[in-house]
Amino acid sequence: MNALALTKGEQEHVRRALRFLRFRAGGWKPMAAALGFKKKTLTNVSEGDGVSANLTFRLARMAGVTVDDLISGKFPAPGACPHCGRFGH
């Protein structure tokens, strides 16, 4: 059994972080290389495939946040620009 069983909502929070971090990494290819995943795996997860514990932990490390912040939707903050992280533009 997966040690980190995520709800559908938590998985959506991780997917949002995945898409947000893609911009910071410069696209799927460099992000996949940085995380140690195949590009296709990341795009599949982004489009709705299940989120693994391994990916969740690696994304949290890449973002410099806790796993709890990632799965609770605190990162990225709702409304943050995916390009710069700022609000209101």
C-alpha positions, 0 to 999 in steps of 0.5 A, spaced: 500 500 500 502 507 498 504 510 504 501 517 502 494 516 500 492 522 497 485 524 496 482 527 490 483 534 492 490 533 495 492 530 488 489 536 485 493 541 489 499 537 487 498 537 480 497 545 481 504 545 484 506 541 478 504 545 473 506 552 477 513 549 478 513 547 470 514 554 468 519 556 474 523 550 471 523 552 464 518 547 461 517 539 462 523 537 459 528 540 464 523 539 470 523 532 468 530 531 468 531 535 475 525 531 478 528 524 475 522 522 472 520 522 464 517 528 461 511 523 459 510 521 466 509 528 468 505 530 463 500 524 464 500 526 472 498 533 470 492 531 465 489 527 471 493 520 472 494 518 479 499 522 484 505 518 487 508 519 494 515 519 490 513 525 486 509 529 491 516 528 496 520 530 490 516 536 488 515 539 495 523 538 495 524 542 489 519 548 491 522 548 498 516 547 502 513 541 506 509 536 503 503 538 508 503 545 504 503 542 497 497 537 499 493 542 502 494 547 497 498 552 500 503 552 495 503 555 490 498 560 494 491 561 490 492 566 485 499 566 484 502 568 477 505 561 475 511 565 471 513 569 477 509 567 483 506 574 484 499 576 485 495 581 482 497 582 474 
